[in-house]
Amino acid sequence: MTLMKKRTKKKITTKKCISMWRTYVIRVTTKLSKEAVMAKLKQRKYSSFIIVVFVKWSMH
C-alpha cells in the first residue's frame, strides 16, 4: 500500500510539473512570437521609411 501511495503521488507531481511546464512554454512562445511580430512590424515601418527617404533623395 505504501509503495502504491508513493507511486501515485510521484505520478501526480510529474503530471502537475508537466502541465505547468507546458503552460509556461506556451506563455513564453506566445510572448516571443508577439515580440517578433512587433519587431517585424517595426522593421517594416523602418524599411519603408528608408525606402521613402531614398526615393525622395534620388528624385532630388
LUMLUMDREN-2810 file (N, C-alpha, C; in Angstrom, 1 decimal):
<atoms>
<atom><aa>M</aa><ch>A</ch><at>N</at><xx>0.8</xx><yy>-1.2</yy><zz>0.0</zz></atom>
<atom><aa>M</aa><ch>A</ch><at>CA</at><xx>0.0</xx><yy>0.0</yy><zz>0.0</zz></atom>
<atom><aa>M</aa><ch>A</ch><at>C</at><xx>0.9</xx><yy>1.3</yy><zz>0.0</zz></atom>
<atom><aa>T</aa><ch>A</ch><at>N</at><xx>1.9</xx><yy>1.2</yy><zz>0.8</zz></atom>
<atom><aa>T</aa><ch>A</ch><at>CA</at><xx>2.7</xx><yy>2.4</yy><zz>1.0</zz></atom>
<atom><aa>T</aa><ch>A</ch><at>C</at><xx>3.4</xx><yy>2.7</yy><zz>-0.4</zz></atom>
<atom><aa>L</aa><ch>A</ch><at>N</at><xx>3.9</xx><yy>1.6</yy><zz>-1.0</zz></atom>
<atom><aa>L</aa><ch>A</ch><at>CA</at><xx>4.6</xx><yy>1.8</yy><zz>-2.3</zz></atom>
<atom><aa>L</aa><ch>A</ch><at>C</at><xx>3.6</xx><yy>2.4</yy><zz>-3.3</zz></atom>
<atom><aa>M</aa><ch>A</ch><at>N</at><xx>2.4</xx><yy>1.9</yy><zz>-3.4</zz></atom>
<atom><aa>M</aa><ch>A</ch><at>CA</at><xx>1.4</xx><yy>2.4</yy><zz>-4.3</zz></atom>
<atom><aa>M</aa><ch>A</ch><at>C</at><xx>1.1</xx><yy>3.8</yy><zz>-4.1</zz></atom>
<atom><aa>K</aa><ch>A</ch><at>N</at><xx>1.0</xx><yy>4.2</yy><zz>-2.8</zz></atom>
<atom><aa>K</aa><ch>A</ch><at>CA</at><xx>0.7</xx><yy>5.6</yy><zz>-2.5</zz></atom>
<atom><aa>K</aa><ch>A</ch><at>C</at><xx>1.8</xx><yy>6.5</yy><zz>-3.0</zz></atom>
<atom><aa>K</aa><ch>A</ch><at>N</at><xx>3.1</xx><yy>6.1</yy><zz>-2.7</zz></atom>
<atom><aa>K</aa><ch>A</ch><at>CA</at><xx>4.2</xx><yy>6.9</yy><zz>-3.1</zz></atom>
<atom><aa>K</aa><ch>A</ch><at>C</at><xx>4.2</xx><yy>7.0</yy><zz>-4.6</zz></atom>
<atom><aa>R</aa><ch>A</ch><at>N</at><xx>4.0</xx><yy>6.0</yy><zz>-5.4</zz></atom>
<atom><aa>R</aa><ch>A</ch><at>CA</at><xx>4.0</xx><yy>6.0</yy><zz>-6.8</zz></atom>
<atom><aa>R</aa><ch>A</ch><at>C</at><xx>2.9</xx><yy>7.0</yy><zz>-7.3</zz></atom>
<atom><aa>T</aa><ch>A</ch><at>N</at><xx>1.7</xx><yy>6.9</yy><zz>-6.8</zz></atom>
<atom><aa>T</aa><ch>A</ch><at>CA</at><xx>0.6</xx><yy>7.7</yy><zz>-7.3</zz></atom>
<atom><aa>T</aa><ch>A</ch><at>C</at><xx>1.0</xx><yy>9.2</yy><zz>-7.0</zz></atom>
<atom><aa>K</aa><ch>A</ch><at>N</at><xx>1.6</xx><yy>9.5</yy><zz>-5.8</zz></atom>
<atom><aa>K</aa><ch>A</ch><at>CA</at><xx>2.0</xx><yy>10.8</yy><zz>-5.5</zz></atom>
<atom><aa>K</aa><ch>A</ch><at>C</at><xx>3.0</xx><yy>11.3</yy><zz>-6.5</zz></atom>
<atom><aa>K</aa><ch>A</ch><at>N</at><xx>4.0</xx><yy>10.5</yy><zz>-6.8</zz></atom>
<atom><aa>K</aa><ch>A</ch><at>CA</at><xx>5.0</xx><yy>10.9</yy><zz>-7.8</zz></atom>
<atom><aa>K</aa><ch>A</ch><at>C</at><xx>4.4</xx><yy>11.2</yy><zz>-9.1</zz></atom>
<atom><aa>K</aa><ch>A</ch><at>N</at><xx>3.5</xx><yy>10.3</yy><zz>-9.6</zz></atom>
<atom><aa>K</aa><ch>A</ch><at>CA</at><xx>2.8</xx><yy>10.5</yy><zz>-10.9</zz></atom>
<atom><aa>K</aa><ch>A</ch><at>C</at><xx>2.1</xx><yy>11.8</yy><zz>-10.9</zz></atom>
<atom><aa>I</aa><ch>A</ch><at>N</at><xx>1.4</xx><yy>12.1</yy><zz>-9.9</zz></atom>
<atom><aa>I</aa><ch>A</ch><at>CA</at><xx>0.6</xx><yy>13.3</yy><zz>-9.8</zz></atom>
<atom><aa>I</aa><ch>A</ch><at>C</at><xx>1.5</xx><yy>14.5</yy><zz>-9.9</zz></atom>
<atom><aa>T</aa><ch>A</ch><at>N</at><xx>2.6</xx><yy>14.5</yy><zz>-9.2</zz></atom>
<atom><aa>T</aa><ch>A</ch><at>CA</at><xx>3.5</xx><yy>15.6</yy><zz>-9.2</zz></atom>
<atom><aa>T</aa><ch>A</ch><at>C</at><xx>4.1</xx><yy>15.8</yy><zz>-10.5</zz></atom>
<atom><aa>T</aa><ch>A</ch><at>N</at><xx>4.5</xx><yy>14.7</yy><zz>-11.2</zz></atom>
<atom><aa>T</aa><ch>A</ch><at>CA</at><xx>5.1</xx><yy>14.8</yy><zz>-12.5</zz></atom>
<atom><aa>T</aa><ch>A</ch><at>C</at><xx>4.1</xx><yy>15.3</yy><zz>-13.5</zz></atom>
<atom><aa>K</aa><ch>A</ch><at>N</at><xx>2.9</xx><yy>14.9</yy><zz>-13.4</zz></atom>
<atom><aa>K</aa><ch>A</ch><at>CA</at><xx>1.8</xx><yy>15.4</yy><zz>-14.3</zz></atom>
<atom><aa>K</aa><ch>A</ch><at>C</at><xx>1.6</xx><yy>16.9</yy><zz>-14.1</zz></atom>
<atom><aa>K</aa><ch>A</ch><at>N</at><xx>1.6</xx><yy>17.3</yy><zz>-12.8</zz></atom>
<atom><aa>K</aa><ch>A</ch><at>CA</at><xx>1.5</xx><yy>18.7</yy><zz>-12.5</zz></atom>
<atom><aa>K</aa><ch>A</ch><at>C</at><xx>2.6</xx><yy>19.5</yy><zz>-13.0</zz></atom>
<atom><aa>C</aa><ch>A</ch><at>N</at><xx>3.8</xx><yy>19.0</yy><zz>-12.8</zz></atom>
<atom><aa>C</aa><ch>A</ch><at>CA</at><xx>5.0</xx><yy>19.6</yy><zz>-13.4</zz></atom>
<atom><aa>C</aa><ch>A</ch><at>C</at><xx>5.0</xx><yy>19.8</yy><zz>-14.9</zz></atom>
<atom><aa>I</aa><ch>A</ch><at>N</at><xx>4.5</xx><yy>18.7</yy><zz>-15.5</zz></atom>
<atom><aa>I</aa><ch>A</ch><at>CA</at><xx>4.5</xx><yy>18.7</yy><zz>-17.0</zz></atom>
<atom><aa>I</aa><ch>A</ch><at>C</at><xx>3.5</xx><yy>19.8</yy><zz>-17.5</zz></atom>
<atom><aa>S</aa><ch>A</ch><at>N</at><xx>2.3</xx><yy>19.8</yy><zz>-16.8</zz></atom>
<atom><aa>S</aa><ch>A</ch><at>CA</at><xx>1.3</xx><yy>20.7</yy><zz>-17.2</zz></atom>
<atom><aa>S</aa><ch>A</ch><at>C</at><xx>1.8</xx><yy>22.2</yy><zz>-17.0</zz></atom>
<atom><aa>M</aa><ch>A</ch><at>N</at><xx>2.4</xx><yy>22.4</yy><zz>-15.8</zz></atom>
<atom><aa>M</aa><ch>A</ch><at>CA</at><xx>2.9</xx><yy>23.7</yy><zz>-15.5</zz></atom>
<atom><aa>M</aa><ch>A</ch><at>C</at><xx>4.0</xx><yy>24.1</yy><zz>-16.5</zz></atom>
<atom><aa>W</aa><ch>A</ch><at>N</at><xx>4.9</xx><yy>23.2</yy><zz>-16.9</zz></atom>
<atom><aa>W</aa><ch>A</ch><at>CA</at><xx>5.9</xx><yy>23.4</yy><zz>-17.8</zz></atom>
<atom><aa>W</aa><ch>A</ch><at>C</at><xx>5.3</xx><yy>23.8</yy><zz>-19.2</zz></atom>
<atom><aa>R</aa><ch>A</ch><at>N</at><xx>4.3</xx><yy>23.0</yy><zz>-19.5</zz></atom>
<atom><aa>R</aa><ch>A</ch><at>CA</at><xx>3.6</xx><yy>23.2</yy><zz>-20.8</zz></atom>
<atom><aa>R</aa><ch>A</ch><at>C</at><xx>3.0</xx><yy>24.6</yy><zz>-20.9</zz></atom>
<atom><aa>T</aa><ch>A</ch><at>N</at><xx>2.3</xx><yy>25.0</yy><zz>-19.9</zz></atom>
<atom><aa>T</aa><ch>A</ch><at>CA</at><xx>1.7</xx><yy>26.3</yy><zz>-19.8</zz></atom>
<atom><aa>T</aa><ch>A</ch><at>C</at><xx>2.8</xx><yy>27.4</yy><zz>-19.9</zz></atom>
<atom><aa>Y</aa><ch>A</ch><at>N</at><xx>3.9</xx><yy>27.2</yy><zz>-19.2</zz></atom>
<atom><aa>Y</aa><ch>A</ch><at>CA</at><xx>5.0</xx><yy>28.1</yy><zz>-19.2</zz></atom>
<atom><aa>Y</aa><ch>A</ch><at>C</at><xx>5.6</xx><yy>28.3</yy><zz>-20.6</zz></atom>
<atom><aa>V</aa><ch>A</ch><at>N</at><xx>5.8</xx><yy>27.1</yy><zz>-21.2</zz></atom>
<atom><aa>V</aa><ch>A</ch><at>CA</at><xx>6.4</xx><yy>27.1</yy><zz>-22.6</zz></atom>
<atom><aa>V</aa><ch>A</ch><at>C</at><xx>5.5</xx><yy>27.9</yy><zz>-23.5</zz></atom>
<atom><aa>I</aa><ch>A</ch><at>N</at><xx>4.2</xx><yy>27.6</yy><zz>-23.4</zz></atom>
<atom><aa>I</aa><ch>A</ch><at>CA</at><xx>3.2</xx><yy>28.2</yy><zz>-24.3</zz></atom>
<atom><aa>I</aa><ch>A</ch><at>C</at><xx>3.2</xx><yy>29.7</yy><zz>-24.1</zz></atom>
<atom><aa>R</aa><ch>A</ch><at>N</at><xx>3.2</xx><yy>30.1</yy><zz>-22.8</zz></atom>
<atom><aa>R</aa><ch>A</ch><at>CA</at><xx>3.3</xx><yy>31.5</yy><zz>-22.5</zz></atom>
<atom><aa>R</aa><ch>A</ch><at>C</at><xx>4.5</xx><yy>32.2</yy><zz>-23.1</zz></atom>
<atom><aa>V</aa><ch>A</ch><at>N</at><xx>5.6</xx><yy>31.6</yy><zz>-22.9</zz></atom>
<atom><aa>V</aa><ch>A</ch><at>CA</at><xx>6.9</xx><yy>32.1</yy><zz>-23.4</zz></atom>
<atom><aa>V</aa><ch>A</ch><at>C</at><xx>6.9</xx><yy>32.2</yy><zz>-24.9</zz></atom>
<atom><aa>T</aa><ch>A</ch><at>N</at><xx>6.4</xx><yy>31.2</yy><zz>-25.5</zz></atom>
<atom><aa>T</aa><ch>A</ch><at>CA</at><xx>6.4</xx><yy>31.2</yy><zz>-27.0</zz></atom>
<atom><aa>T</aa><ch>A</ch><at>C</at><xx>5.5</xx><yy>32.2</yy><zz>-27.5</zz></atom>
<atom><aa>T</aa><ch>A</ch><at>N</at><xx>4.3</xx><yy>32.4</yy><zz>-26.9</zz></atom>
<atom><aa>T</aa><ch>A</ch><at>CA</at><xx>3.4</xx><yy>33.4</yy><zz>-27.4</zz></atom>
<atom><aa>T</aa><ch>A</ch><at>C</at><xx>4.0</xx><yy>34.8</yy><zz>-27.2</zz></atom>
<atom><aa>K</aa><ch>A</ch><at>N</at><xx>4.6</xx><yy>35.0</yy><zz>-26.0</zz></atom>
<atom><aa>K</aa><ch>A</ch><at>CA</at><xx>5.3</xx><yy>36.3</yy><zz>-25.8</zz></atom>
<atom><aa>K</aa><ch>A</ch><at>C</at><xx>6.4</xx><yy>36.5</yy><zz>-26.8</zz></atom>
<atom><aa>L</aa><ch>A</ch><at>N</at><xx>7.2</xx><yy>35.5</yy><zz>-27.1</zz></atom>
<atom><aa>L</aa><ch>A</ch><at>CA</at><xx>8.2</xx><yy>35.7</yy><zz>-28.1</zz></atom>
<atom><aa>L</aa><ch>A</ch><at>C</at><xx>7.7</xx><yy>36.0</yy><zz>-29.5</zz></atom>
<atom><aa>S</aa><ch>A</ch><at>N</at><xx>6.6</xx><yy>35.2</yy><zz>-29.8</zz></atom>
<atom><aa>S</aa><ch>A</ch><at>CA</at><xx>6.0</xx><yy>35.4</yy><zz>-31.1</zz></atom>
<atom><aa>S</aa><ch>A</ch><at>C</at><xx>5.4</xx><yy>36.9</yy><zz>-31.2</zz></atom>
<atom><aa>K</aa><ch>A</ch><at>N</at><xx>4.8</xx><yy>37.3</yy><zz>-30.2</zz></atom>
<atom><aa>K</aa><ch>A</ch><at>CA</at><xx>4.2</xx><yy>38.7</yy><zz>-30.2</zz></atom>
<atom><aa>K</aa><ch>A</ch><at>C</at><xx>5.4</xx><yy>39.7</yy><zz>-30.4</zz></atom>
<atom><aa>E</aa><ch>A</ch><at>N</at><xx>6.4</xx><yy>39.5</yy><zz>-29.6</zz></atom>
<atom><aa>E</aa><ch>A</ch><at>CA</at><xx>7.6</xx><yy>40.4</yy><zz>-29.7</zz></atom>
<atom><aa>E</aa><ch>A</ch><at>C</at><xx>8.2</xx><yy>40.4</yy><zz>-31.1</zz></atom>
<atom><aa>A</aa><ch>A</ch><at>N</at><xx>8.3</xx><yy>39.2</yy><zz>-31.7</zz></atom>
<atom><aa>A</aa><ch>A</ch><at>CA</at><xx>8.8</xx><yy>39.0</yy><zz>-33.0</zz></atom>
<atom><aa>A</aa><ch>A</ch><at>C</at><xx>7.9</xx><yy>39.7</yy><zz>-34.0</zz></atom>
<atom><aa>V</aa><ch>A</ch><at>N</at><xx>6.6</xx><yy>39.6</yy><zz>-33.9</zz></atom>
<atom><aa>V</aa><ch>A</ch><at>CA</at><xx>5.7</xx><yy>40.3</yy><zz>-34.8</zz></atom>
<atom><aa>V</aa><ch>A</ch><at>C</at><xx>5.9</xx><yy>41.8</yy><zz>-34.7</zz></atom>
<atom><aa>M</aa><ch>A</ch><at>N</at><xx>5.9</xx><yy>42.2</yy><zz>-33.4</zz></atom>
<atom><aa>M</aa><ch>A</ch><at>CA</at><xx>6.1</xx><yy>43.7</yy><zz>-33.2</zz></atom>
<atom><aa>M</aa><ch>A</ch><at>C</at><xx>7.4</xx><yy>44.2</yy><zz>-33.9</zz></atom>
<atom><aa>A</aa><ch>A</ch><at>N</at><xx>8.5</xx><yy>43.4</yy><zz>-33.6</zz></atom>
<atom><aa>A</aa><ch>A</ch><at>CA</at><xx>9.8</xx><yy>43.7</yy><zz>-34.2</zz></atom>
<atom><aa>A</aa><ch>A</ch><at>C</at><xx>9.7</xx><yy>43.8</yy><zz>-35.7</zz></atom>
<atom><aa>K</aa><ch>A</ch><at>N</at><xx>9.0</xx><yy>42.8</yy><zz>-36.3</zz></atom>
<atom><aa>K</aa><ch>A</ch><at>CA</at><xx>8.9</xx><yy>42.7</yy><zz>-37.8</zz></atom>
<atom><aa>K</aa><ch>A</ch><at>C</at><xx>8.1</xx><yy>43.9</yy><zz>-38.3</zz></atom>
<atom><aa>L</aa><ch>A</ch><at>N</at><xx>7.0</xx><yy>44.3</yy><zz>-37.6</zz></atom>
<atom><aa>L</aa><ch>A</ch><at>CA</at><xx>6.3</xx><yy>45.5</yy><zz>-38.0</zz></atom>
<atom><aa>L</aa><ch>A</ch><at>C</at><xx>7.1</xx><yy>46.7</yy><zz>-37.9</zz></atom>
<atom><aa>K</aa><ch>A</ch><at>N</at><xx>7.9</xx><yy>46.8</yy><zz>-36.8</zz></atom>
<atom><aa>K</aa><ch>A</ch><at>CA</at><xx>8.8</xx><yy>48.0</yy><zz>-36.6</zz></atom>
<atom><aa>K</aa><ch>A</ch><at>C</at><xx>9.8</xx><yy>48.0</yy><zz>-37.8</zz></atom>
<atom><aa>Q</aa><ch>A</ch><at>N</at><xx>10.4</xx><yy>46.8</yy><zz>-38.0</zz></atom>
<atom><aa>Q</aa><ch>A</ch><at>CA</at><xx>11.4</xx><yy>46.7</yy><zz>-39.1</zz></atom>
<atom><aa>Q</aa><ch>A</ch><at>C</at><xx>10.7</xx><yy>47.2</yy><zz>-40.4</zz></atom>
<atom><aa>R</aa><ch>A</ch><at>N</at><xx>9.5</xx><yy>46.7</yy><zz>-40.7</zz></atom>
<atom><aa>R</aa><ch>A</ch><at>CA</at><xx>8.8</xx><yy>47.0</yy><zz>-41.9</zz></atom>
<atom><aa>R</aa><ch>A</ch><at>C</at><xx>8.6</xx><yy>48.5</yy><zz>-42.0</zz></atom>
<atom><aa>K</aa><ch>A</ch><at>N</at><xx>8.1</xx><yy>49.1</yy><zz>-40.9</zz></atom>
<atom><aa>K</aa><ch>A</ch><at>CA</at><xx>7.9</xx><yy>50.5</yy><zz>-40.9</zz></atom>
<atom><aa>K</aa><ch>A</ch><at>C</at><xx>9.3</xx><yy>51.3</yy><zz>-41.2</zz></atom>
<atom><aa>Y</aa><ch>A</ch><at>N</at><xx>10.3</xx><yy>50.8</yy><zz>-40.5</zz></atom>
<atom><aa>Y</aa><ch>A</ch><at>CA</at><xx>11.6</xx><yy>51.4</yy><zz>-40.7</zz></atom>
<atom><aa>Y</aa><ch>A</ch><at>C</at><xx>12.1</xx><yy>51.3</yy><zz>-42.1</zz></atom>
<atom><aa>S</aa><ch>A</ch><at>N</at><xx>12.0</xx><yy>50.1</yy><zz>-42.7</zz></atom>
<atom><aa>S</aa><ch>A</ch><at>CA</at><xx>12.4</xx><yy>49.8</yy><zz>-44.0</zz></atom>
<atom><aa>S</aa><ch>A</ch><at>C</at><xx>11.6</xx><yy>50.7</yy><zz>-45.0</zz></atom>
<atom><aa>S</aa><ch>A</ch><at>N</at><xx>10.3</xx><yy>50.8</yy><zz>-44.8</zz></atom>
<atom><aa>S</aa><ch>A</ch><at>CA</at><xx>9.5</xx><yy>51.6</yy><zz>-45.7</zz></atom>
<atom><aa>S</aa><ch>A</ch><at>C</at><xx>9.9</xx><yy>53.0</yy><zz>-45.6</zz></atom>
<atom><aa>F</aa><ch>A</ch><at>N</at><xx>10.2</xx><yy>53.5</yy><zz>-44.4</zz></atom>
<atom><aa>F</aa><ch>A</ch><at>CA</at><xx>10.7</xx><yy>54.9</yy><zz>-44.2</zz></atom>
<atom><aa>F</aa><ch>A</ch><at>C</at><xx>12.0</xx><yy>55.1</yy><zz>-44.9</zz></atom>
<atom><aa>I</aa><ch>A</ch><at>N</at><xx>12.9</xx><yy>54.1</yy><zz>-44.8</zz></atom>
<atom><aa>I</aa><ch>A</ch><at>CA</at><xx>14.2</xx><yy>54.2</yy><zz>-45.5</zz></atom>
<atom><aa>I</aa><ch>A</ch><at>C</at><xx>14.0</xx><yy>54.3</yy><zz>-47.0</zz></atom>
<atom><aa>I</aa><ch>A</ch><at>N</at><xx>13.1</xx><yy>53.5</yy><zz>-47.5</zz></atom>
<atom><aa>I</aa><ch>A</ch><at>CA</at><xx>12.8</xx><yy>53.4</yy><zz>-49.0</zz></atom>
<atom><aa>I</aa><ch>A</ch><at>C</at><xx>12.2</xx><yy>54.8</yy><zz>-49.4</zz></atom>
<atom><aa>V</aa><ch>A</ch><at>N</at><xx>11.3</xx><yy>55.3</yy><zz>-48.6</zz></atom>
<atom><aa>V</aa><ch>A</ch><at>CA</at><xx>10.7</xx><yy>56.6</yy><zz>-49.0</zz></atom>
<atom><aa>V</aa><ch>A</ch><at>C</at><xx>11.8</xx><yy>57.7</yy><zz>-49.0</zz></atom>
<atom><aa>V</aa><ch>A</ch><at>N</at><xx>12.6</xx><yy>57.7</yy><zz>-48.0</zz></atom>
<atom><aa>V</aa><ch>A</ch><at>CA</at><xx>13.7</xx><yy>58.7</yy><zz>-47.9</zz></atom>
<atom><aa>V</aa><ch>A</ch><at>C</at><xx>14.6</xx><yy>58.5</yy><zz>-49.1</zz></atom>
<atom><aa>F</aa><ch>A</ch><at>N</at><xx>15.0</xx><yy>57.3</yy><zz>-49.4</zz></atom>
<atom><aa>F</aa><ch>A</ch><at>CA</at><xx>15.9</xx><yy>57.0</yy><zz>-50.5</zz></atom>
<atom><aa>F</aa><ch>A</ch><at>C</at><xx>15.2</xx><yy>57.5</yy><zz>-51.8</zz></atom>
<atom><aa>V</aa><ch>A</ch><at>N</at><xx>13.9</xx><yy>57.2</yy><zz>-52.0</zz></atom>
<atom><aa>V</aa><ch>A</ch><at>CA</at><xx>13.2</xx><yy>57.6</yy><zz>-53.3</zz></atom>
<atom><aa>V</aa><ch>A</ch><at>C</at><xx>13.2</xx><yy>59.1</yy><zz>-53.4</zz></atom>
<atom><aa>K</aa><ch>A</ch><at>N</at><xx>12.9</xx><yy>59.8</yy><zz>-52.2</zz></atom>
<atom><aa>K</aa><ch>A</ch><at>CA</at><xx>12.9</xx><yy>61.3</yy><zz>-52.2</zz></atom>
<atom><aa>K</aa><ch>A</ch><at>C</at><xx>14.3</xx><yy>61.8</yy><zz>-52.6</zz></atom>
<atom><aa>W</aa><ch>A</ch><at>N</at><xx>15.3</xx><yy>61.2</yy><zz>-51.9</zz></atom>
<atom><aa>W</aa><ch>A</ch><at>CA</at><xx>16.7</xx><yy>61.6</yy><zz>-52.1</zz></atom>
<atom><aa>W</aa><ch>A</ch><at>C</at><xx>17.1</xx><yy>61.4</yy><zz>-53.6</zz></atom>
<atom><aa>S</aa><ch>A</ch><at>N</at><xx>16.7</xx><yy>60.3</yy><zz>-54.2</zz></atom>
<atom><aa>S</aa><ch>A</ch><at>CA</at><xx>17.1</xx><yy>60.0</yy><zz>-55.6</zz></atom>
<atom><aa>S</aa><ch>A</ch><at>C</at><xx>16.3</xx><yy>60.9</yy><zz>-56.5</zz></atom>
<atom><aa>M</aa><ch>A</ch><at>N</at><xx>15.1</xx><yy>61.4</yy><zz>-56.2</zz></atom>
<atom><aa>M</aa><ch>A</ch><at>CA</at><xx>14.3</xx><yy>62.2</yy><zz>-57.0</zz></atom>
<atom><aa>M</aa><ch>A</ch><at>C</at><xx>14.9</xx><yy>63.6</yy><zz>-57.1</zz></atom>
<atom><aa>H</aa><ch>A</ch><at>N</at><xx>15.5</xx><yy>64.1</yy><zz>-56.0</zz></atom>
<atom><aa>H</aa><ch>A</ch><at>CA</at><xx>16.1</xx><yy>65.4</yy><zz>-56.0</zz></atom>
<atom><aa>H</aa><ch>A</ch><at>C</at><xx>17.2</xx><yy>65.5</yy><zz>-56.9</zz></atom>
</atoms>
